[in-house]
Amino acid sequence: MSRAIGYLLVFAVLTFGSACGDENVEIFVDVQTDLVPGTDFDQVSTELLSDEARPPERSSRISAGPADDFVAGHRVAEFADLAKGTYTLRVTLTLADAPVVSERLLIQLVSDRAVTVEIDGACAGVVCPGPGDPAGATECVAGACVAASLDAGADTGVDAGTDTGVDAGELMILAPTSPINVNVSARLGATGGVAPYSFSLVSGEGAVDAEGVLMTPNYGGEMRVRVTDSVDGTAEVTVSVGGTGLFAVGGYYGMVSDLVRETTDGSAWTSHMLPLTRGEVVSVVFEDALYILGGYESGTGNVDAVIRSQDGTADSWRAAGLLPAPRGWGGAVVHDGRIIYAGGRDGDVRENTDVFASADGATWAKIGDLPEPSTWGGLATFQGKLFYLGGKRVDGASDAIWTSTDGSSWTVETETLPGRRAGGSIVVFQGRLWYIGGLDEPPAGRKQVWSSADGLVWTDAGFDFPVTTYNAGATVHDGRIWIVGGNSGTYSASVYSSADGLLWTQAEDMPQAADRVGALSFTPTPATP
């Protein structure tokens, strides 16, 4: 009888050996478990991946029987001639070719290394997330599903095998070398110097605690992190935040789109299919997944469905939850660990005051009201506060600025935008809040570019966007602002990017024109079983 698979938060002991030359290193993998070989599992598969979206660099499979001592520890793999760098180690126990339990561990190989992985039998047969669990509870600890960022008494980073008080050579931070998604947690490690270590954030948005748990911000960029050892030695590393791909999701081009368009750099696009058409797309990256929140569906109108995907491809979309009411073209961000959705329309009511929130993408609740009904407004999280900028009211476009610390109560600021705007593009970039284009009142497309250091006092950048634009998708990707699709009097497939918000470069057009399109920078992740 096949068993379901659960991912296990790893209890690992890592030990350095001698260096294996200047270029190549070797890793030895042992497994300890209270599961019984030959009864609970009969094979162990081990994979070493430099990129989880690609085939493994090395893999092995061994049989496991009653004679094998997995209580004390059993060697399951040896991989030699590896380039130094960051890898994902994945070990899976199977029975009759059906997965029983699996684990993943991020490791940094700078010298030969032995890894002992302890697997808790309580996680066998556990499917994460289970019924009632948050969507991000993808890891199993002691039989319970928890978020991958949770420190459940285990070191999910890298223990360099350094005894406290012993100088182990050059101090280094062990961090991901590829971009990591916005709105996720990652654990950093350290090696060398004199343990124990303490981590801190030097520059950039987001946060890192003293133990090395990194929380990435809502927008792409760079985080500069410092580690300090017990004798005040320091080392620093830059962590890139954002996606390996730029995604443009759904939209409207005279008809409602069912496409997800993807590019790495704007020079060439590929297309995937959504399970249903989606216009008026409001989308976020949250817990290593793309989320589409409500929207407009052909033949139905505005919907309350929340769907998610870990890679954006056609067969990867899954139902995640339901908004408290149908909504389209509101504003959404991730703020203080929750998705916040503000304003928008529901077909019958063109503008709404509702503010919804969810800590897991599945369970939603109304938490407050905007000061006035609004749609086509810009929602951003900036310097610890939520900003709702402009938007379309009952009497037309607005220049108002509303702020909130948590989305439940809002302050109408005395400061305003430089002009009335609705449907503009909003991003946080290089420490400033940006507002690009939009409709003024009476309705006409604009191309001014404004920015603010505090979200309240705004200045004109002095260089306009190349064309009038509104209802475009906007994001930060690969160190640049990207404006995708939109409307310039006709539905647009144009794509522009800028490294400074002043000078703009036109990229390759999208395969399909669309306004009210979601734009996100995202790194696809392996699908959770």
N, C-alpha and C positions, 0 to 999 in steps of 0.2 A: 504494500500500500504506500503510495507516494506521500511524502511529507511536504508541507509548505516551507518556504525558506524565510528565515529572519536574519537581518543583518545585526551583527554583534559589535558593540563598542569594545575595542580591543584592550586587554590587559597585556602589555608587552614589556619584556626586558630586553634591552639592546646592549650589546657589549662590543667594544672596539677590539680588533686584532691588529696585526701588522699591516702596513700599507702594501698594496700589491702593485708596485711600480708607480710611475708618475701619472699614468693615464687610466689604467683599468683597476677595478676593485672586484671583490667577491662577497657574496652574501650566503649565509647558512641559516636555514629556517627550521626551527623545531616547533612542535605543537604539544601543549599540555591540555588535557581535558578530562572531565569526569564522565564523559560519554564512553560507552563500552565498545571498543573496536570489534567488528564482526557481528555485533548485535544492533547497536545504534547507528553505526556507519561502517562501510566496508571499503571506502576509497577516500583519499585526500587529494584535492587538486590545488595547486599553488600557481599563481600568476604574478608576474612583475610587470607593471605598466608604467611607461613614461608619460602616456596620455590615455586617459580612461575612455576616450572616444575612438581609440585605435586598437588594433590587435596587440596582445602583450609582447613585450620584448623577450621574455622567457616564460616558459610554463612547464609544469611537470604534473604527473598523476601517479600515485602509488596506491597499492592495495593495503588494507589494514585488517588485521586479524587478531584473534585472542592472544597470540604470542607477543604482540607488540605492546610495549609499556608506554602508554600515553599519559599515565598518571605522573611518572617521573619526567617524561618528555621524550618525544620520538622525532628523529630527523626526517623531514618530509621533502626537503629540496635543498640543492646547492646550485647557485648560479654564478658563473665566473665570467671574466672578461667583460665587465660592465663599465660603461662610461660613468664617471662621477656625476652626481646630480640628484634631483628629487624624483622619487618613484612612488607609485601606489602598489602595495603588496596586498594581494587578495587570496585568502585561503578558504576553500569550501569543503565541508565534509558531506559526503553523499552516501546514500544507501540504495542499492539496486538502481544506480544512475539517477536517482531523484535527490535534489538538494535537501539537506537536513538543516544546516546552519552555515552561514558565511560571514566573513569579516573583512574589513578594509583598513589599511594602516598607511598613513603618509610617512615616508622615511627619507632621510637625506643620506646619500652614500658619498662619503668623502674618504673613506678607507675601508678595509675589509671589516665585515660586521657579522655578528651572530644575533639572530632574533629568536626569542622564545615567546610564543603566543599562547596565552591561556584562554581557552574557550569554555564558557559556562554552559553546562548541559541544560540549564533552565530555559535557554533561548531556542532549543530545538523545537521546530514546529511552530514558532511564533511568527506571525505575519505582521510586519510593521509598515505603515501605521495600522492598528487594529480598530475595530468599531469603537467610536467615541474618542479616539486618540487625535491629537492635532495632526495636520497634514505633514508637519515637519518632524514628527516622531518616527524617524526612519531607522533608528538604532535600537538594539535590544540590550538591556542590562538586567541581569538577574530575573529574566522572564518578562520584564516590563519594557514597553516602547518609550523611548525618550528622544529628545532632539539631539542631533549629532553634536551640537555645540555644548551640550551639558557635560560638566565635569562631575561624573557620578562616582567620585572616589577613585577614578582611574586616570592615569596620565595618557591622554590620547595624543600627546605630542611625541617628542623624541628624547629619550633619556640617553645621554651620551656615555653613561657608565662612569661618570666622574664622581669621585667621593668628595663630600663637602670638605673644604679646606685644602684640597690638593690642586696645585696648578697643573692643568691638563693642556697647556699650550695656548695657541692663538684662540681668542674669544671670537665666536661666530654665532650669528642667528640662523637657525634652520627655518626657512620660510618657503612658501610656494614660489616657484620661478615663473609660472604662467599666471596670467590675469585670473583673479577670482571674482565671482559675481558680487554685485551690490547686495546689501541686505542679507548677508550670511555671517556666520561665525566661523573662525578658523583658529586652531591652536598652533602657536609658534613654539619652537624649542630653541635650545642653545647648546653649544659645545665649547670646550676649552675654558680658559680662565680659571677662576676659583669659585665653585658653587657655594651657596645658592645664588640664583639669578633673580633680577627684578626687571620687568619690562615697562616701557612708557612710550607714549606717542609724542614724536618730535614735531611733526607737521602734517597737515592734511585733515580731511574730515574723518568721521568715524571715531572709534575708541579702541584702546587696548588696556587690559588690566595688568596688575603686577605679575600675575601668573602666566601671562602670555596669551590670553584669550582675546582674539582680535574680532571686533565687530565692524564690518565694512559699512560705509555710508550709503545713502539712497542714490548717489550719483557717482559716475565713474571718475577716476583720478588716481592719485598716488598717495599712499600713506608711508611716512617715514617713521620707522620704529627703532627705538634704542633699547639695548639690554645692558644692565649694569651688574657686575659680579660683586662678590663680597669684599673685594679689595679696591672697589671703585674703578675697575677696568670697564671700558665701554666698547660696544660695537654697534653699528647701525646697518639697516637694510631698508630698501624701498620695496613696498608691496604694491603691485599694480592692481587696481580695482576696476572692473568692467568686464566686457565680454570679448570673446574672440570673433563674434559675429554681430552684425547689425541686422535687426529683424524689423520688418514693416508688416503689421498684422491687420488684416481686414480692411475696412474702409468703405467708401461709397464713390461710385463713378457714373452715376445715373442709374446704376443697379448696385445692390449690396454685394460686396466682395466676399469670396471664400478662400482667398489666397493668404499665405504667409510667404513673404519675400525675404530672402537672406543674402547677405554679401559680407565679405570680410573687410573690404576697403573701398567699396563703391565702384569698383571697376567692372565687376561682373555679378549678375544676380542669378539665384536659383529660386524656384518656387515650390512650395508645399501646399497641400490642401487642408483647410479647416474642416471639421466634421459638419459644420453648418455655416451659413453665411453670417457675417458679423460686420455691421456698420456702427458708426458712433462709438468706436472702440476706445475703451479706457482700460489700460493695461499696466502691469507692474512686474518687476522681477522680485521674487520673494522665495526664500528657502530653496534656492537653486532651481527654480522653475519659473516659466512664463505663466502669468495669470491674465485672463480676460474677464473683466468684471461687467456683467450685464451686456448692454449694447443693443443694436437693432437687428432683428432677424426678418428676412423676407417672408411675407405672408403672416407674420405674427405681430410685428411691431417691437417695442421695447420689451426686453426680457430681464428676468432676475437671475438667470443662470450664471454661475461662476465656473469656469473651466480652466484646467492647468495642463501644462506639458513640460517635460524635462528636456526636450530637444527641438520642439517646434514642428516635427515631421507629421505626416498625415495621420498615422495610426497611434500617435502618442498622446492625444488629448483625452483627458478624463474629467468627469464631473467632480467638482471640488466642494460646492455648496450652493447656497442661494442667498442673494441679497434680500433684505427685508421687503423690498418692493422693486418692480421693474425700473431700470434706469438706463439712460444713454447720455453720453457726452457731458458727464460731470467731470470732476477732478479727483485724482487718486494719487497718493504717495504712501510710502512706508515711513512711519514716524514712531519713534520710541517702541519699536518691536511690533507695531500693529499696522495693518493696511487701513488707511483712512480714505473714505469715499465721500465727497461733499458735493451737494447741488445736483444738477443734471435734470433731465426731463423724463417723463414716463408716458408720453404719447397724449394722454388726456390733459395733463398739466405740463405746460411748456417749461416752467421754471419751478424748482423745489428748494426748500430750506434744509431738507434732511441731511444729517451727517451720520454715516454708518461706519462701523469699525469691526475688525476681526483680527485676532491674534494668531490664527492658523489658516486663514483662507477658506475655512469650511463653515464655521459658526459665526454668524453676523448679528449685530444688534445696532439699533439706533442709539447714538450717544449724545446727540445734541442737535441744534438748529443753527444755520447761518442767520445773520441779522436780517436778511431779506431773501426772497426766492431768487434763484440765479441758476443759469446754465452757461455753457461755453466759458466758464471761468478758469483761471489758472491756479492750480493748487501746488504749493511747493513746501518742502521742509528745509529750513535754513536757519542756522545759528540757534538751534534748539526750539524753534517755533514753527508753527504752521502759518503760511501766508496764502490767502485767497485774494487774487489780483483781478480787478476788473470784472468782466463777465456780462452776460446779457440779462438784464432785469426786465420786468414787465414794460417799463418805459424806454427800453433801449440799452445800448452799451453804457458801461459805468467806468469811472476812474477810481472807485473806492479801493482801499486796502483794508482787509480784515485779518486779524492775527489771533492765534490761539496757542496755548501750550499743549493742549491735549485733545482738541476737537469738540469738547463738550460745551465750552462757553467761548464767545468770541468778542474781541474788542474792535470797534470801528475807529481806526486811526485817523488822526487829524490830517496827516499827510495823504497825498493822493498820487496816482500815476500822472505823468506829464500830459496825458490825454485820455479820452474815453476809449476803452478797448474791450473787445470780446473775441474769443477764438484765437488769441495769440499763442505763440510758442514760448514756453518757459523752461529754463534749465538753470542749474547751479553749476558754475564753471569758473575755475581759477579764483575761488573765494568770493565770487560775486553772484548775485541773482540777476538773470537776464530775461528780458521780455522782447520778443521779436515779432514784428508785423501785427496782424489782427485787424478786426473791423472797428471803425469808429462810428460816430453817430452824427448825421444820418449814415446808414450802412454804406461803407466804402472800404475796400482793402487798402492797407497801409504797409509800408516797408521800413519804418523807423526801427532802430535797434536801441533799446534802453538798457541800462544796467545800474545796479545799486550795491553798495557795500554793506548796507544794513536792512534792505528790504523796504525802507521808508523814504529815503531821499534818493531820487533817481536822476540820472544824467543821460543825455543823448550821446551815443558812441561817436557821432560825427560821421559815420559811414553807414549808409542805408543798406538794407538787404537788396540783392540784385533786382528783385521783382516784388510787386505787391503780393502778400501771402496771408492767408488765414486758414484755420482748421487744418494745419499741417501737423505731422508727427515731429517730435523733437526729443533728442537725447544727446548724451555725451558718449562718444565712442573713440577709442584709440587716441585720446588726447585732443579731440576736436569736438566742436558743436556740430551736430547734424540736423538739418531740416529736411523732412522727407514728405513728398507729395503736397497735399493741400489744395488751395483754390486761389487762382489769380484771375478770376472771371470765368475760367473754365477749370475742370478737374485736371490736376497736374500730376505728372509722373516724375517731375524734376527732383533732383537730390543735390543739396548744397552742403558744404562743410567749411568750417573756419577754425584756425588754430588760435585766434585771438578775439573773435567776435567782431572784428573790424573788416578784414578782407576775406572774401568768400570765393570758394572754388566750386565749380559745377562738376559733379560726378556723373557716372552713367545713369540714365533714366531707369526707374523701376520697370518691370515687365508690364505693369498695369497701373494706370492713373488712379488716384484715390485721394479724397479728403476725409477728414475725421478718421484718420488711420493711426494705429498705435505704433510708436517707434521705440525700440529698446536695444540696448547693448547687452549681450547675453552669451555666456559660455554654456553650451549644452552639457548635460550630465547624464550618466548612465541611468536608464529607467529603473525605478525601484520595483522589485518583484511584487 
